[in-house]
Amino acid sequence: MKKIISRFFIFTVTTLLFLASVTAASACYFSSYQPEVPEALRK
């Protein structure tokens, strides 16, 4: 029984770490986009 719980715990942690890294990578990609400021707004 302990072996099943241990494998389930390892699987859960691995899945959550994967989801966290995917989410962080996509958030960093979109936040790095900085469009050019129009000249009318620079004044």
PDB file of N, CA, C and O in Angstrom:
ATOM      1  N   MET A   1       0.812  -1.194   0.000  1.00  0.00           N
ATOM      2  CA  MET A   1       0.000   0.000   0.000  1.00  0.00           C
ATOM      3  C   MET A   1       0.864   1.270   0.000  1.00  0.00           C
ATOM      4  O   MET A   1       0.535   2.246  -0.675  1.00  0.00           O
ATOM      5  N   LYS A   2       1.961   1.253   0.755  1.00  0.00           N
ATOM      6  CA  LYS A   2       2.839   2.423   0.789  1.00  0.00           C
ATOM      7  C   LYS A   2       3.472   2.679  -0.571  1.00  0.00           C
ATOM      8  O   LYS A   2       3.715   3.826  -0.945  1.00  0.00           O
ATOM      9  N   LYS A   3       3.736   1.608  -1.305  1.00  0.00           N
ATOM     10  CA  LYS A   3       4.355   1.758  -2.618  1.00  0.00           C
ATOM     11  C   LYS A   3       3.402   2.469  -3.585  1.00  0.00           C
ATOM     12  O   LYS A   3       3.834   3.297  -4.387  1.00  0.00           O
ATOM     13  N   ILE A   4       2.127   2.150  -3.509  1.00  0.00           N
ATOM     14  CA  ILE A   4       1.133   2.791  -4.378  1.00  0.00           C
ATOM     15  C   ILE A   4       1.009   4.274  -4.035  1.00  0.00           C
ATOM     16  O   ILE A   4       0.975   5.122  -4.928  1.00  0.00           O
ATOM     17  N   ILE A   5       0.942   4.581  -2.754  1.00  0.00           N
ATOM     18  CA  ILE A   5       0.838   5.977  -2.325  1.00  0.00           C
ATOM     19  C   ILE A   5       2.085   6.752  -2.730  1.00  0.00           C
ATOM     20  O   ILE A   5       1.987   7.900  -3.164  1.00  0.00           O
ATOM     21  N   SER A   6       3.241   6.144  -2.593  1.00  0.00           N
ATOM     22  CA  SER A   6       4.490   6.795  -2.967  1.00  0.00           C
ATOM     23  C   SER A   6       4.530   7.095  -4.464  1.00  0.00           C
ATOM     24  O   SER A   6       4.932   8.188  -4.865  1.00  0.00           O
ATOM     25  N   ARG A   7       4.124   6.147  -5.283  1.00  0.00           N
ATOM     26  CA  ARG A   7       4.120   6.368  -6.733  1.00  0.00           C
ATOM     27  C   ARG A   7       3.104   7.435  -7.126  1.00  0.00           C
ATOM     28  O   ARG A   7       3.364   8.249  -8.012  1.00  0.00           O
ATOM     29  N   PHE A   8       1.941   7.429  -6.463  1.00  0.00           N
ATOM     30  CA  PHE A   8       0.934   8.444  -6.742  1.00  0.00           C
ATOM     31  C   PHE A   8       1.447   9.831  -6.370  1.00  0.00           C
ATOM     32  O   PHE A   8       1.230  10.792  -7.108  1.00  0.00           O
ATOM     33  N   PHE A   9       2.119   9.939  -5.242  1.00  0.00           N
ATOM     34  CA  PHE A   9       2.687  11.214  -4.802  1.00  0.00           C
ATOM     35  C   PHE A   9       3.738  11.713  -5.788  1.00  0.00           C
ATOM     36  O   PHE A   9       3.745  12.893  -6.136  1.00  0.00           O
ATOM     37  N   ILE A  10       4.619  10.838  -6.239  1.00  0.00           N
ATOM     38  CA  ILE A  10       5.666  11.215  -7.201  1.00  0.00           C
ATOM     39  C   ILE A  10       5.041  11.665  -8.516  1.00  0.00           C
ATOM     40  O   ILE A  10       5.478  12.652  -9.108  1.00  0.00           O
ATOM     41  N   PHE A  11       4.017  10.943  -8.975  1.00  0.00           N
ATOM     42  CA  PHE A  11       3.329  11.304 -10.206  1.00  0.00           C
ATOM     43  C   PHE A  11       2.661  12.673 -10.079  1.00  0.00           C
ATOM     44  O   PHE A  11       2.738  13.489 -10.998  1.00  0.00           O
ATOM     45  N   THR A  12       2.007  12.926  -8.944  1.00  0.00           N
ATOM     46  CA  THR A  12       1.326  14.200  -8.718  1.00  0.00           C
ATOM     47  C   THR A  12       2.319  15.355  -8.685  1.00  0.00           C
ATOM     48  O   THR A  12       2.079  16.391  -9.307  1.00  0.00           O
ATOM     49  N   VAL A  13       3.414  15.195  -7.980  1.00  0.00           N
ATOM     50  CA  VAL A  13       4.422  16.250  -7.897  1.00  0.00           C
ATOM     51  C   VAL A  13       5.032  16.525  -9.264  1.00  0.00           C
ATOM     52  O   VAL A  13       5.222  17.684  -9.634  1.00  0.00           O
ATOM     53  N   THR A  14       5.334  15.494 -10.004  1.00  0.00           N
ATOM     54  CA  THR A  14       5.907  15.658 -11.342  1.00  0.00           C
ATOM     55  C   THR A  14       4.944  16.397 -12.263  1.00  0.00           C
ATOM     56  O   THR A  14       5.355  17.286 -13.009  1.00  0.00           O
ATOM     57  N   THR A  15       3.677  16.035 -12.216  1.00  0.00           N
ATOM     58  CA  THR A  15       2.674  16.689 -13.055  1.00  0.00           C
ATOM     59  C   THR A  15       2.525  18.163 -12.685  1.00  0.00           C
ATOM     60  O   THR A  15       2.453  19.020 -13.566  1.00  0.00           O
ATOM     61  N   LEU A  16       2.479  18.458 -11.398  1.00  0.00           N
ATOM     62  CA  LEU A  16       2.335  19.849 -10.977  1.00  0.00           C
ATOM     63  C   LEU A  16       3.566  20.689 -11.322  1.00  0.00           C
ATOM     64  O   LEU A  16       3.435  21.857 -11.691  1.00  0.00           O
ATOM     65  N   LEU A  17       4.747  20.107 -11.207  1.00  0.00           N
ATOM     66  CA  LEU A  17       5.953  20.838 -11.597  1.00  0.00           C
ATOM     67  C   LEU A  17       5.965  21.123 -13.094  1.00  0.00           C
ATOM     68  O   LEU A  17       6.383  22.201 -13.517  1.00  0.00           O
ATOM     69  N   PHE A  18       5.514  20.175 -13.891  1.00  0.00           N
ATOM     70  CA  PHE A  18       5.436  20.372 -15.338  1.00  0.00           C
ATOM     71  C   PHE A  18       4.452  21.490 -15.677  1.00  0.00           C
ATOM     72  O   PHE A  18       4.752  22.357 -16.498  1.00  0.00           O
ATOM     73  N   LEU A  19       3.284  21.471 -15.050  1.00  0.00           N
ATOM     74  CA  LEU A  19       2.292  22.512 -15.308  1.00  0.00           C
ATOM     75  C   LEU A  19       2.795  23.883 -14.867  1.00  0.00           C
ATOM     76  O   LEU A  19       2.539  24.880 -15.543  1.00  0.00           O
ATOM     77  N   ALA A  20       3.498  23.943 -13.756  1.00  0.00           N
ATOM     78  CA  ALA A  20       4.042  25.216 -13.280  1.00  0.00           C
ATOM     79  C   ALA A  20       5.079  25.764 -14.244  1.00  0.00           C
ATOM     80  O   ALA A  20       5.103  26.965 -14.512  1.00  0.00           O
ATOM     81  N   SER A  21       5.934  24.900 -14.766  1.00  0.00           N
ATOM     82  CA  SER A  21       6.963  25.383 -15.692  1.00  0.00           C
ATOM     83  C   SER A  21       6.352  25.834 -17.019  1.00  0.00           C
ATOM     84  O   SER A  21       6.808  26.815 -17.606  1.00  0.00           O
ATOM     85  N   VAL A  22       5.334  25.135 -17.490  1.00  0.00           N
ATOM     86  CA  VAL A  22       4.669  25.539 -18.735  1.00  0.00           C
ATOM     87  C   VAL A  22       3.970  26.878 -18.549  1.00  0.00           C
ATOM     88  O   VAL A  22       4.042  27.745 -19.420  1.00  0.00           O
ATOM     89  N   THR A  23       3.298  27.050 -17.427  1.00  0.00           N
ATOM     90  CA  THR A  23       2.601  28.306 -17.155  1.00  0.00           C
ATOM     91  C   THR A  23       3.584  29.461 -17.031  1.00  0.00           C
ATOM     92  O   THR A  23       3.342  30.540 -17.573  1.00  0.00           O
ATOM     93  N   ALA A  24       4.680  29.249 -16.331  1.00  0.00           N
ATOM     94  CA  ALA A  24       5.673  30.315 -16.158  1.00  0.00           C
ATOM     95  C   ALA A  24       6.315  30.672 -17.493  1.00  0.00           C
ATOM     96  O   ALA A  24       6.555  31.848 -17.767  1.00  0.00           O
ATOM     97  N   ALA A  25       6.592  29.686 -18.314  1.00  0.00           N
ATOM     98  CA  ALA A  25       7.224  29.952 -19.606  1.00  0.00           C
ATOM     99  C   ALA A  25       6.291  30.758 -20.506  1.00  0.00           C
ATOM    100  O   ALA A  25       6.740  31.677 -21.192  1.00  0.00           O
ATOM    101  N   SER A  26       5.012  30.430 -20.514  1.00  0.00           N
ATOM    102  CA  SER A  26       4.081  31.171 -21.374  1.00  0.00           C
ATOM    103  C   SER A  26       3.853  32.582 -20.845  1.00  0.00           C
ATOM    104  O   SER A  26       3.687  33.511 -21.634  1.00  0.00           O
ATOM    105  N   ALA A  27       3.842  32.760 -19.537  1.00  0.00           N
ATOM    106  CA  ALA A  27       3.659  34.093 -18.963  1.00  0.00           C
ATOM    107  C   ALA A  27       4.863  34.976 -19.278  1.00  0.00           C
ATOM    108  O   ALA A  27       4.698  36.158 -19.581  1.00  0.00           O
ATOM    109  N   CYS A  28       6.052  34.426 -19.211  1.00  0.00           N
ATOM    110  CA  CYS A  28       7.247  35.209 -19.511  1.00  0.00           C
ATOM    111  C   CYS A  28       7.281  35.606 -20.987  1.00  0.00           C
ATOM    112  O   CYS A  28       7.745  36.695 -21.325  1.00  0.00           O
ATOM    113  N   TYR A  29       6.800  34.745 -21.851  1.00  0.00           N
ATOM    114  CA  TYR A  29       6.805  35.043 -23.284  1.00  0.00           C
ATOM    115  C   TYR A  29       5.888  36.235 -23.578  1.00  0.00           C
ATOM    116  O   TYR A  29       6.272  37.153 -24.303  1.00  0.00           O
ATOM    117  N   PHE A  30       4.679  36.218 -23.014  1.00  0.00           N
ATOM    118  CA  PHE A  30       3.731  37.285 -23.312  1.00  0.00           C
ATOM    119  C   PHE A  30       4.092  38.590 -22.625  1.00  0.00           C
ATOM    120  O   PHE A  30       3.790  39.658 -23.157  1.00  0.00           O
ATOM    121  N   SER A  31       4.717  38.543 -21.480  1.00  0.00           N
ATOM    122  CA  SER A  31       5.058  39.788 -20.792  1.00  0.00           C
ATOM    123  C   SER A  31       6.292  40.451 -21.393  1.00  0.00           C
ATOM    124  O   SER A  31       6.548  41.625 -21.126  1.00  0.00           O
ATOM    125  N   SER A  32       7.055  39.729 -22.193  1.00  0.00           N
ATOM    126  CA  SER A  32       8.243  40.325 -22.798  1.00  0.00           C
ATOM    127  C   SER A  32       7.900  41.117 -24.054  1.00  0.00           C
ATOM    128  O   SER A  32       8.758  41.819 -24.588  1.00  0.00           O
ATOM    129  N   TYR A  33       6.666  41.018 -24.533  1.00  0.00           N
ATOM    130  CA  TYR A  33       6.238  41.762 -25.718  1.00  0.00           C
ATOM    131  C   TYR A  33       6.017  43.221 -25.342  1.00  0.00           C
ATOM    132  O   TYR A  33       5.179  43.526 -24.494  1.00  0.00           O
ATOM    133  N   GLN A  34       6.764  44.123 -25.970  1.00  0.00           N
ATOM    134  CA  GLN A  34       6.617  45.553 -25.706  1.00  0.00           C
ATOM    135  C   GLN A  34       6.513  46.277 -27.039  1.00  0.00           C
ATOM    136  O   GLN A  34       7.518  46.463 -27.724  1.00  0.00           O
ATOM    137  N   PRO A  35       5.308  46.686 -27.413  1.00  0.00           N
ATOM    138  CA  PRO A  35       5.150  47.384 -28.693  1.00  0.00           C
ATOM    139  C   PRO A  35       5.783  48.774 -28.638  1.00  0.00           C
ATOM    140  O   PRO A  35       6.003  49.327 -27.560  1.00  0.00           O
ATOM    141  N   GLU A  36       6.068  49.321 -29.803  1.00  0.00           N
ATOM    142  CA  GLU A  36       6.658  50.655 -29.868  1.00  0.00           C
ATOM    143  C   GLU A  36       5.620  51.704 -29.491  1.00  0.00           C
ATOM    144  O   GLU A  36       4.447  51.580 -29.845  1.00  0.00           O
ATOM    145  N   VAL A  37       6.046  52.725 -28.780  1.00  0.00           N
ATOM    146  CA  VAL A  37       5.159  53.813 -28.366  1.00  0.00           C
ATOM    147  C   VAL A  37       5.012  54.782 -29.533  1.00  0.00           C
ATOM    148  O   VAL A  37       6.018  55.209 -30.099  1.00  0.00           O
ATOM    149  N   PRO A  38       3.796  55.138 -29.903  1.00  0.00           N
ATOM    150  CA  PRO A  38       3.617  56.099 -30.991  1.00  0.00           C
ATOM    151  C   PRO A  38       4.219  57.455 -30.644  1.00  0.00           C
ATOM    152  O   PRO A  38       4.288  57.835 -29.475  1.00  0.00           O
ATOM    153  N   GLU A  39       4.648  58.172 -31.663  1.00  0.00           N
ATOM    154  CA  GLU A  39       5.296  59.476 -31.448  1.00  0.00           C
ATOM    155  C   GLU A  39       4.359  60.466 -30.775  1.00  0.00           C
ATOM    156  O   GLU A  39       4.827  61.316 -30.017  1.00  0.00           O
ATOM    157  N   ALA A  40       3.059  60.392 -31.018  1.00  0.00           N
ATOM    158  CA  ALA A  40       2.111  61.313 -30.401  1.00  0.00           C
ATOM    159  C   ALA A  40       2.065  61.140 -28.896  1.00  0.00           C
ATOM    160  O   ALA A  40       1.791  62.103 -28.179  1.00  0.00           O
ATOM    161  N   LEU A  41       2.323  59.950 -28.401  1.00  0.00           N
ATOM    162  CA  LEU A  41       2.304  59.689 -26.961  1.00  0.00           C
ATOM    163  C   LEU A  41       3.637  59.991 -26.294  1.00  0.00           C
ATOM    164  O   LEU A  41       3.699  60.102 -25.070  1.00  0.00           O
ATOM    165  N   ARG A  42       4.691  60.123 -27.065  1.00  0.00           N
ATOM    166  CA  ARG A  42       6.018  60.392 -26.486  1.00  0.00           C
ATOM    167  C   ARG A  42       6.150  61.819 -25.976  1.00  0.00           C
ATOM    168  O   ARG A  42       6.975  62.094 -25.105  1.00  0.00           O
ATOM    169  N   LYS A  43       5.340  62.732 -26.516  1.00  0.00           N
ATOM    170  CA  LYS A  43       5.444  64.155 -26.167  1.00  0.00           C
ATOM    171  C   LYS A  43       4.920  64.429 -24.771  1.00  0.00           C
ATOM    172  O   LYS A  43       4.933  65.574 -24.320  1.00  0.00           O
TER     173      LYS A  43
END
